[in-house]
Amino acid sequence: MVELLVKSKIKEHVKSIEPEMRVSPEFYDALEEELKVLVEKAVKRAKDEGKKTLYARHV
């Protein structure tokens, strides 16, 4: 399975919003799954349009 997220960057972003906030491993897993679903839907939209390139509008 391919990891799509850079956990250190997510943690860094969370800390920039709320310095005291921590991130559990389960959060990364759930976010990874959401991202996969988002990408899968974008691919389907692009294919439905006959495109071989993903664009912002497919999100």
N, CA and C atoms as a LAMMPS dump frame, in Angstrom:
ITEM: TIMESTEP
0
ITEM: NUMBER OF ATOMS
177
ITEM: BOX BOUNDS ff ff ff
-5.0000000000000000e+02 5.0000000000000000e+02
-5.0000000000000000e+02 5.0000000000000000e+02
-5.0000000000000000e+02 5.0000000000000000e+02
ITEM: ATOMS id mol type element x y z
1 1 1 N 0.841 -1.181 0
2 1 2 C 0 0 0
3 1 3 C 0.888 1.247 0
4 2 1 N 0.517 2.205 -0.789
5 2 2 C 1.266 3.461 -0.911
6 2 3 C 0.769 4.455 0.13
7 3 1 N 1.688 5.066 0.845
8 3 2 C 1.308 6.13 1.769
9 3 3 C 1.253 7.43 0.997
10 4 1 N 0.145 8.129 1.097
11 4 2 C -0.05 9.368 0.356
12 4 3 C 0.268 10.601 1.183
13 5 1 N 0.403 10.422 2.48
14 5 2 C 0.583 11.557 3.372
15 5 3 C 2.001 11.639 3.919
16 6 1 N 2.445 12.845 4.134
17 6 2 C 3.702 13.081 4.844
18 6 3 C 3.302 13.509 6.252
19 7 1 N 3.414 12.571 7.177
20 7 2 C 2.909 12.797 8.533
21 7 3 C 3.563 13.996 9.205
22 8 1 N 4.849 14.19 8.97
23 8 2 C 5.531 15.319 9.612
24 8 3 C 4.97 16.652 9.134
25 9 1 N 4.563 16.721 7.872
26 9 2 C 4 17.966 7.341
27 9 3 C 2.599 18.22 7.902
28 10 1 N 1.843 17.152 8.095
29 10 2 C 0.514 17.307 8.685
30 10 3 C 0.653 17.781 10.128
31 11 1 N 1.553 17.138 10.859
32 11 2 C 1.787 17.541 12.25
33 11 3 C 2.233 18.998 12.319
34 12 1 N 3.129 19.389 11.416
35 12 2 C 3.613 20.773 11.359
36 12 3 C 2.457 21.743 11.115
37 13 1 N 1.562 21.379 10.204
38 13 2 C 0.418 22.231 9.89
39 13 3 C -0.521 22.345 11.093
40 14 1 N -0.786 21.221 11.739
41 14 2 C -1.642 21.231 12.925
42 14 3 C -1.042 22.145 13.986
43 15 1 N 0.263 22.031 14.205
44 15 2 C 0.944 22.861 15.21
45 15 3 C 0.883 24.348 14.844
46 16 1 N 0.862 24.651 13.547
47 16 2 C 0.767 26.053 13.137
48 16 3 C -0.617 26.636 13.447
49 17 1 N -1.604 25.77 13.512
50 17 2 C -2.963 26.196 13.834
51 17 3 C -3.153 26.255 15.344
52 18 1 N -2.705 25.203 16.005
53 18 2 C -2.867 25.088 17.461
54 18 3 C -1.627 24.397 18.028
55 19 1 N -0.698 25.171 18.565
56 19 2 C 0.583 24.625 19.03
57 19 3 C 0.484 23.499 20.059
58 20 1 N -0.56 23.471 20.85
59 20 2 C -0.698 22.44 21.881
60 20 3 C -1.358 21.148 21.373
61 21 1 N -1.855 21.18 20.139
62 21 2 C -2.587 20.036 19.598
63 21 3 C -1.629 18.922 19.203
64 22 1 N -2.026 17.683 19.505
65 22 2 C -1.265 16.513 19.092
66 22 3 C -2.092 15.741 18.073
67 23 1 N -1.433 14.836 17.35
68 23 2 C -2.106 14.063 16.305
69 23 3 C -1.939 12.571 16.611
70 24 1 N -3.045 11.864 16.705
71 24 2 C -2.991 10.427 16.989
72 24 3 C -2.743 9.653 15.698
73 25 1 N -2.187 8.448 15.806
74 25 2 C -1.978 7.606 14.616
75 25 3 C -3.283 7.317 13.875
76 26 1 N -4.379 7.206 14.62
77 26 2 C -5.667 6.924 13.987
78 26 3 C -6.106 8.074 13.08
79 27 1 N -5.723 9.303 13.442
80 27 2 C -6.072 10.458 12.611
81 27 3 C -5.422 10.327 11.242
82 28 1 N -4.137 9.957 11.228
83 28 2 C -3.432 9.798 9.955
84 28 3 C -4.088 8.715 9.103
85 29 1 N -4.472 7.609 9.738
86 29 2 C -5.123 6.52 9.01
87 29 3 C -6.442 6.984 8.389
88 30 1 N -7.245 7.693 9.181
89 30 2 C -8.535 8.172 8.68
90 30 3 C -8.339 9.191 7.566
91 31 1 N -7.376 10.081 7.727
92 31 2 C -7.102 11.086 6.703
93 31 3 C -6.614 10.432 5.411
94 32 1 N -5.778 9.423 5.544
95 32 2 C -5.279 8.671 4.387
96 32 3 C -6.442 8.054 3.61
97 33 1 N -7.386 7.461 4.322
98 33 2 C -8.542 6.847 3.665
99 33 3 C -9.402 7.893 2.959
100 34 1 N -9.616 9.031 3.598
101 34 2 C -10.387 10.111 2.979
102 34 3 C -9.702 10.602 1.701
103 35 1 N -8.397 10.728 1.754
104 35 2 C -7.643 11.191 0.596
105 35 3 C -7.749 10.197 -0.556
106 36 1 N -7.665 8.917 -0.243
107 36 2 C -7.791 7.885 -1.285
108 36 3 C -9.15 7.959 -1.96
109 37 1 N -10.204 8.129 -1.167
110 37 2 C -11.555 8.24 -1.728
111 37 3 C -11.646 9.477 -2.614
112 38 1 N -11.097 10.587 -2.162
113 38 2 C -11.113 11.829 -2.936
114 38 3 C -10.404 11.643 -4.278
115 39 1 N -9.257 10.996 -4.268
116 39 2 C -8.501 10.771 -5.506
117 39 3 C -9.262 9.824 -6.433
118 40 1 N -9.83 8.773 -5.872
119 40 2 C -10.607 7.831 -6.688
120 40 3 C -11.779 8.528 -7.38
121 41 1 N -12.476 9.388 -6.648
122 41 2 C -13.602 10.133 -7.244
123 41 3 C -13.107 11.086 -8.328
124 42 1 N -11.976 11.726 -8.106
125 42 2 C -11.416 12.642 -9.107
126 42 3 C -11.043 11.882 -10.372
127 43 1 N -10.454 10.703 -10.214
128 43 2 C -10.089 9.891 -11.378
129 43 3 C -11.341 9.514 -12.168
130 44 1 N -12.392 9.128 -11.466
131 44 2 C -13.64 8.767 -12.153
132 44 3 C -14.205 9.962 -12.918
133 45 1 N -14.193 11.134 -12.295
134 45 2 C -14.707 12.33 -12.982
135 45 3 C -13.892 12.635 -14.231
136 46 1 N -12.585 12.521 -14.114
137 46 2 C -11.723 12.786 -15.266
138 46 3 C -11.999 11.775 -16.378
139 47 1 N -12.106 10.514 -16.025
140 47 2 C -12.393 9.474 -17.028
141 47 3 C -13.744 9.713 -17.689
142 48 1 N -14.734 10.128 -16.887
143 48 2 C -16.068 10.407 -17.433
144 48 3 C -16.029 11.537 -18.455
145 49 1 N -15.065 12.449 -18.294
146 49 2 C -14.887 13.557 -19.236
147 49 3 C -13.966 13.169 -20.395
148 50 1 N -13.448 11.964 -20.363
149 50 2 C -12.532 11.534 -21.412
150 50 3 C -11.127 12.104 -21.249
151 51 1 N -10.785 12.524 -20.049
152 51 2 C -9.478 13.132 -19.784
153 51 3 C -8.514 12.098 -19.212
154 52 1 N -7.241 12.319 -19.46
155 52 2 C -6.193 11.483 -18.889
156 52 3 C -5.342 12.274 -17.906
157 53 1 N -5.766 13.484 -17.609
158 53 2 C -5.077 14.358 -16.67
159 53 3 C -6.08 14.839 -15.636
160 54 1 N -5.683 14.789 -14.362
161 54 2 C -6.539 15.312 -13.29
162 54 3 C -6.344 16.827 -13.183
163 55 1 N -7.452 17.524 -13.083
164 55 2 C -7.448 18.974 -12.895
165 55 3 C -8.177 19.311 -11.596
166 56 1 N -8.018 20.53 -11.136
167 56 2 C -8.664 20.966 -9.901
168 56 3 C -10.169 20.741 -9.946
169 57 1 N -10.77 20.911 -11.094
170 57 2 C -12.23 20.759 -11.203
171 57 3 C -12.686 19.326 -10.919
172 58 1 N -11.789 18.374 -10.996
173 58 2 C -12.16 16.98 -10.728
174 58 3 C -12.26 16.701 -9.23
175 59 1 N -11.722 17.608 -8.435
176 59 2 C -11.849 17.466 -6.98
177 59 3 C -13.205 18.013 -6.604
